[in-house]
Amino acid sequence: MSGKLRAGIVGGTGMVGQRFIALLENHPWFEVTSIAASSRSAGVTYEESVKGRWKLETPLPEGVKSIIVQDASKVEEVASNVDLIFCAVDMKKEEIQALEEAYASAGIPVISNNSAHRWTPDIPMVVPELNPDHIKVIEQQRKRLGTSTGFIAVKPNCSIQSYVPALHPLLKFKPKTVVATTYQAISGAGKNFDDWPEMLDNVIPYIGGEEEKSEQEPLRIWGEAVEGKIVKASEPHITTQCIRVPVKDGHMAAVFVSFEQKPSKEEILELWSNFKGRPQELDLPSAPKQFITYFEEENRPQTRLDRDMEKGMGVSVGRLREDSLYDYKFVGLSHNTLRGAAGGAVLIAELLKAEGYIVSQA
């Protein structure tokens, strides 16, 4: 394994699990050694388990085809062969919470794509460029769980990745009010057009639970780590609408924002262009070199053209202009299953490894 850390994928047969499999092929730091899913999928090779259900355009990696899928509920069996796990299971919230805490209590770092623990006070919810300091609450979490090596870290909802990164460099100007409408791809529901033909030539103006997440999760990202827990920010006030659109991949947001101290357009563009976070400082393998890319063209960013910016890990912004009701408006775009889901989780794991929170347990 050339010194790579052993990674397990819990929930490996679903769309996000498949993204993890694809992203970790030839990863310089991590190698997939275990794949776990529900008991229905356990006991066969991974190739058999996803036969007819592989949703990605890239082929199934050779290195995982013969791995025997394990039962995710058998925590000790899975934990015995990994240094960390990526979790993307489809279960009830309480079941996910219990499962992830069981792995963490067994000494295994859990990088979760699920929403179940996003509001647990001592579990960091991280966009690595925006709030890497939140990972320090892991020490308090470990005390609570009774482990010296295990923990849980989660990534936020995929929808907020299309606009929160663009707002983050502007916090110095104290944004007061944010109005965002997101236009979200069908892969965010774990679907493609073969699965969901009803989405062709259609728009659905409702995604269950999404607006609450889109309005509240940015405040946790912008919160503070106080005495071993994350205390969410009180501002800005955010209101959203979340709409499902007939797009394969890529979440777009139309954003309006007002500030206490209105910046100039030139100041905003300079901050976007120059913004770098901890992943860029550490030169992490999955980190985009240019985190935020601004397009001067009036018709960009476009989902099909720009969602793969920086291998899907960059955020695209365009159409920044002054508004008649708010100070400014702009459009943002991110790849929902890369930056917004599996890729974002892999970047979190890279950050945690680089900062000494994930080590070999072999």
C-alpha positions as CSV (number, residue, x, y, z in Angstrom):
1,M,0.0,0.0,0.0
2,S,3.1,2.3,0.0
3,G,2.2,3.8,3.3
4,K,-1.2,5.0,2.4
5,L,-3.9,5.2,5.0
6,R,-6.6,2.5,4.8
7,A,-10.0,4.0,3.9
8,G,-13.4,2.4,4.3
9,I,-16.5,3.5,2.5
10,V,-19.7,3.0,4.6
11,G,-22.7,3.3,2.2
12,G,-20.5,2.5,-0.7
13,T,-23.2,1.3,-3.1
14,G,-25.1,4.7,-3.4
15,M,-24.3,7.6,-5.7
16,V,-22.1,9.5,-3.2
17,G,-20.5,6.2,-2.1
18,Q,-19.6,5.6,-5.7
19,R,-18.1,9.1,-6.0
20,F,-15.9,8.2,-3.0
21,I,-14.8,5.1,-4.8
22,A,-13.9,7.0,-7.9
23,L,-12.2,9.9,-6.2
24,L,-10.0,7.6,-4.1
25,E,-8.7,5.7,-7.1
26,N,-5.0,6.5,-7.1
27,H,-5.3,9.0,-4.3
28,P,-1.8,9.8,-2.9
29,W,-2.8,9.5,0.7
30,F,-5.7,7.1,1.0
31,E,-6.5,3.6,-0.4
32,V,-9.9,1.9,-0.2
33,T,-9.5,-1.3,1.7
34,S,-13.1,-1.8,2.9
35,I,-16.6,-1.2,1.5
36,A,-19.7,-1.6,3.7
37,A,-23.4,-1.2,3.0
38,S,-26.7,-2.6,4.2
39,S,-27.0,-6.3,5.0
40,R,-28.9,-6.7,1.6
41,S,-25.7,-5.8,-0.3
42,A,-23.2,-7.6,2.0
43,G,-21.4,-10.8,1.2
44,V,-20.8,-10.2,-2.6
45,T,-18.1,-8.4,-4.4
46,Y,-18.4,-4.7,-5.0
47,E,-18.6,-5.3,-8.7
48,E,-21.6,-7.6,-8.2
49,S,-23.2,-5.2,-5.7
50,V,-23.3,-2.3,-8.1
51,K,-24.0,-4.3,-11.3
52,G,-26.6,-2.3,-13.3
53,R,-26.4,0.5,-10.6
54,W,-23.1,2.2,-11.3
55,K,-24.2,5.8,-11.9
56,L,-21.0,7.5,-12.9
57,E,-19.7,8.0,-16.4
58,T,-16.2,6.9,-15.4
59,P,-15.7,3.1,-15.2
60,L,-15.7,1.1,-12.0
61,P,-12.1,1.2,-10.7
62,E,-10.3,-2.2,-11.1
63,G,-8.9,-2.0,-7.6
64,V,-12.2,-2.3,-5.8
65,K,-14.1,-4.8,-8.0
66,S,-13.2,-7.8,-5.9
67,I,-13.6,-6.3,-2.5
68,I,-16.3,-8.2,-0.6
69,V,-19.0,-5.8,0.7
70,Q,-19.3,-5.9,4.5
71,D,-22.4,-5.3,6.6
72,A,-22.1,-1.7,7.8
73,S,-23.7,-2.5,11.1
74,K,-20.9,-4.9,12.0
75,V,-18.7,-2.1,13.3
76,E,-15.8,-4.0,14.8
77,E,-15.4,-6.1,11.6
78,V,-15.2,-3.0,9.4
79,A,-13.1,-1.0,11.8
80,S,-10.5,-3.8,12.0
81,N,-9.2,-3.1,8.5
82,V,-9.3,0.7,8.2
83,D,-7.7,3.9,9.5
84,L,-10.7,6.1,8.7
85,I,-14.1,5.8,7.1
86,F,-16.2,8.0,4.7
87,C,-19.8,7.6,5.6
88,A,-22.7,8.2,3.1
89,V,-25.5,5.9,4.3
90,D,-29.2,6.2,3.6
91,M,-30.8,5.7,7.0
92,K,-33.0,7.5,9.5
93,K,-31.2,10.3,11.4
94,E,-31.1,8.5,14.7
95,E,-29.7,5.4,13.1
96,I,-27.0,7.4,11.3
97,Q,-26.1,9.2,14.6
98,A,-25.8,5.9,16.4
99,L,-23.8,4.2,13.6
100,E,-21.3,7.0,13.2
101,E,-20.8,7.3,17.0
102,A,-20.2,3.5,17.2
103,Y,-17.4,3.8,14.6
104,A,-15.9,6.8,16.3
105,S,-16.1,5.1,19.7
106,A,-14.3,2.2,18.2
107,G,-11.4,4.5,17.5
108,I,-12.1,5.3,13.8
109,P,-12.2,8.8,12.3
110,V,-15.5,9.2,10.5
111,I,-15.8,11.8,7.7
112,S,-19.5,12.0,7.1
113,N,-21.5,13.1,4.1
114,N,-24.7,12.8,6.1
115,S,-26.7,15.6,7.8
116,A,-27.4,13.7,11.0
117,H,-24.6,15.2,13.1
118,R,-24.4,18.7,11.6
119,W,-25.8,20.3,14.7
120,T,-24.1,18.1,17.3
121,P,-22.2,20.9,19.3
122,D,-18.8,19.1,19.5
123,I,-18.8,17.8,15.9
124,P,-17.2,20.1,13.4
125,M,-19.1,20.8,10.1
126,V,-16.3,22.0,7.8
127,V,-15.7,23.7,4.5
128,P,-11.8,23.4,4.8
129,E,-11.2,26.8,3.2
130,L,-13.7,28.6,5.4
131,N,-13.6,27.3,9.0
132,P,-10.6,24.9,9.5
133,D,-10.3,26.1,13.1
134,H,-13.5,24.3,14.0
135,I,-11.7,21.0,14.0
136,K,-10.2,21.8,17.4
137,V,-13.5,20.8,19.0
138,I,-12.6,17.2,18.1
139,E,-10.6,17.0,21.4
140,Q,-13.8,17.6,23.4
141,Q,-15.7,15.2,21.3
142,R,-13.1,12.5,21.9
143,K,-13.5,13.0,25.6
144,R,-17.3,12.6,25.3
145,L,-16.9,9.4,23.2
146,G,-14.1,7.9,25.3
147,T,-11.6,7.5,22.5
148,S,-8.2,8.9,21.8
149,T,-8.2,8.3,18.0
150,G,-11.8,8.3,16.8
151,F,-14.1,11.2,16.0
152,I,-16.7,12.5,13.6
153,A,-16.4,15.4,11.2
154,V,-19.1,16.3,8.7
155,K,-19.5,18.3,5.6
156,P,-22.3,20.8,5.1
157,N,-25.2,20.6,2.7
158,C,-24.3,20.7,-1.0
159,S,-26.5,23.6,-1.8
160,I,-24.6,26.2,0.4
161,Q,-21.3,25.5,-1.4
162,S,-22.6,27.5,-4.4
163,Y,-22.8,30.8,-2.5
164,V,-21.3,30.6,1.0
165,P,-17.7,30.5,-0.3
166,A,-18.3,33.7,-2.3
167,L,-19.8,35.5,0.8
168,H,-17.0,34.3,3.1
169,P,-14.3,36.7,2.0
170,L,-16.8,39.5,2.4
171,L,-17.5,39.0,6.1
172,K,-15.3,41.9,7.0
173,F,-18.0,44.2,5.5
174,K,-20.6,42.6,7.7
175,P,-23.3,41.2,5.5
176,K,-26.8,41.8,7.0
177,T,-29.2,40.2,4.7
178,V,-28.8,37.4,2.2
179,V,-31.5,36.2,-0.2
180,A,-30.5,33.1,-2.3
181,T,-32.4,30.9,-4.7
182,T,-30.7,27.6,-5.6
183,Y,-31.1,25.7,-8.8
184,Q,-30.1,22.1,-7.8
185,A,-29.1,19.2,-10.0
186,I,-30.9,15.8,-9.8
187,S,-27.7,14.0,-8.7
188,G,-28.3,15.8,-5.4
189,A,-31.2,13.4,-4.9
190,G,-29.0,10.5,-5.8
191,K,-30.6,10.3,-9.3
192,N,-29.8,10.4,-12.9
193,F,-32.2,10.9,-15.8
194,D,-32.6,7.2,-16.3
195,D,-33.8,6.9,-12.7
196,W,-35.9,10.1,-12.8
197,P,-37.3,10.6,-16.3
198,E,-40.0,12.9,-14.8
199,M,-37.4,15.6,-14.4
200,L,-36.9,16.0,-18.1
201,D,-38.4,19.2,-19.3
202,N,-39.5,19.9,-15.7
203,V,-38.7,22.1,-12.7
204,I,-39.9,21.1,-9.1
205,P,-40.0,24.1,-6.7
206,Y,-39.5,22.1,-3.6
207,I,-36.7,20.0,-2.1
208,G,-37.7,18.6,1.3
209,G,-35.7,20.2,4.2
210,E,-33.3,22.0,1.9
211,E,-34.3,25.5,2.6
212,E,-33.9,25.1,6.4
213,K,-30.4,23.7,5.8
214,S,-29.5,26.4,3.4
215,E,-30.6,29.2,5.8
216,Q,-29.1,27.8,9.0
217,E,-25.9,25.9,8.1
218,P,-24.0,28.9,6.9
219,L,-24.4,30.4,10.4
220,R,-22.7,27.3,11.9
221,I,-19.9,27.6,9.4
222,W,-19.4,31.2,10.4
223,G,-19.8,30.4,14.1
224,E,-17.1,30.2,16.8
225,A,-15.5,27.3,18.6
226,V,-16.2,28.1,22.3
227,E,-15.2,25.7,25.2
228,G,-15.2,22.6,23.0
229,K,-18.4,23.3,21.0
230,I,-19.5,25.3,18.0
231,V,-21.8,28.3,18.7
232,K,-23.5,29.5,15.5
233,A,-23.3,33.1,14.3
234,S,-26.3,35.3,14.6
235,E,-25.9,37.2,11.3
236,P,-26.4,37.6,8.5
237,H,-30.1,36.9,8.1
238,I,-30.5,34.4,5.3
239,T,-33.7,33.4,3.4
240,T,-33.7,30.8,0.6
241,Q,-35.7,29.0,-2.0
242,C,-34.4,25.7,-3.3
243,I,-35.5,24.4,-6.7
244,R,-34.8,21.1,-8.5
245,V,-33.9,21.6,-12.1
246,P,-33.3,19.2,-15.1
247,V,-29.5,19.3,-14.8
248,K,-27.3,16.2,-14.2
249,D,-24.7,17.8,-11.9
250,G,-24.0,21.3,-10.5
251,H,-25.9,23.5,-8.1
252,M,-26.3,27.2,-9.0
253,A,-27.4,30.1,-6.7
254,A,-28.8,33.5,-7.5
255,V,-27.8,35.7,-4.5
256,F,-28.8,39.1,-3.2
257,V,-26.8,40.7,-0.3
258,S,-26.8,43.8,1.8
259,F,-23.9,44.9,4.0
260,E,-23.5,47.2,7.0
261,Q,-20.4,48.6,5.3
262,K,-20.9,48.4,1.5
263,P,-17.8,47.4,-0.3
264,S,-17.0,48.6,-3.9
265,K,-17.2,46.1,-6.7
266,E,-13.5,46.3,-7.2
267,E,-12.9,45.3,-3.5
268,I,-15.2,42.3,-3.9
269,L,-13.5,41.1,-7.1
270,E,-10.1,41.5,-5.5
271,L,-11.1,39.5,-2.4
272,W,-12.5,36.7,-4.6
273,S,-9.5,36.5,-6.8
274,N,-7.0,36.4,-3.9
275,F,-8.8,34.3,-1.4
276,K,-6.9,31.2,-0.2
277,G,-7.6,29.0,2.7
278,R,-5.8,26.4,4.8
279,P,-6.0,23.7,2.0
280,Q,-4.2,26.0,-0.4
281,E,-1.6,26.9,2.2
282,L,-1.0,23.1,2.9
283,D,-1.2,22.3,-0.9
284,L,-3.6,19.4,-0.1
285,P,-4.1,16.9,-2.9
286,S,-7.7,17.7,-3.6
287,A,-7.5,21.5,-3.0
288,P,-8.2,23.7,-6.0
289,K,-5.4,26.1,-6.8
290,Q,-7.9,28.8,-7.5
291,F,-10.8,28.4,-5.0
292,I,-13.1,31.2,-6.4
293,T,-13.1,32.0,-10.1
294,Y,-15.0,35.0,-11.4
295,F,-16.3,35.3,-14.9
296,E,-16.6,38.6,-16.6
297,E,-18.9,37.3,-19.3
298,E,-22.5,38.1,-18.8
299,N,-23.6,34.5,-19.5
300,R,-21.3,32.7,-17.1
301,P,-21.0,30.7,-15.0
302,Q,-22.9,28.0,-16.9
303,T,-23.6,24.6,-15.3
304,R,-22.4,22.4,-18.1
305,L,-19.4,24.5,-18.9
306,D,-18.1,25.4,-15.5
307,R,-19.2,22.8,-12.9
308,D,-15.9,20.9,-13.4
309,M,-13.7,24.0,-12.6
310,E,-10.6,22.8,-10.8
311,K,-11.7,19.1,-11.1
312,G,-15.0,20.0,-9.6
313,M,-13.5,21.5,-6.5
314,G,-13.6,25.1,-7.4
315,V,-16.4,27.6,-7.1
316,S,-17.5,29.8,-10.0
317,V,-19.0,33.2,-9.6
318,G,-20.4,35.7,-12.1
319,R,-22.8,38.6,-12.9
320,L,-21.8,40.7,-9.9
321,R,-23.6,44.0,-10.0
322,E,-25.3,46.6,-7.8
323,D,-29.0,46.0,-7.1
324,S,-31.9,48.4,-6.7
325,L,-33.1,46.8,-3.4
326,Y,-30.0,45.2,-2.0
327,D,-26.4,46.3,-2.3
328,Y,-25.2,43.6,-4.7
329,K,-26.4,40.5,-6.6
330,F,-24.4,37.7,-8.2
331,V,-24.6,34.1,-9.4
332,G,-22.6,31.2,-7.9
333,L,-22.0,27.6,-9.1
334,S,-20.4,24.5,-7.5
335,H,-20.3,20.8,-8.4
336,N,-22.7,19.2,-5.9
337,T,-21.3,15.7,-5.8
338,L,-17.6,16.8,-5.9
339,R,-17.1,20.0,-4.0
340,G,-20.5,19.6,-2.4
341,A,-20.4,16.0,-1.4
342,A,-17.7,13.3,-1.8
343,G,-14.9,15.6,-2.9
344,G,-15.5,18.0,-0.1
345,A,-15.4,15.1,2.4
346,V,-12.1,13.9,0.9
347,L,-10.7,17.4,1.3
348,I,-11.8,17.4,5.0
349,A,-10.0,14.1,5.5
350,E,-6.8,15.5,3.9
351,L,-7.0,18.5,6.2
352,L,-7.4,16.3,9.2
353,K,-4.5,14.1,8.2
354,A,-2.3,17.1,7.6
355,E,-3.2,18.5,11.0
356,G,-2.4,15.3,12.8
357,Y,-6.0,14.1,13.6
358,I,-5.9,11.0,11.3
359,V,-3.0,8.6,11.6
360,S,-2.2,5.0,10.7
361,Q,-3.7,2.4,13.1
362,A,-2.1,-0.6,11.5
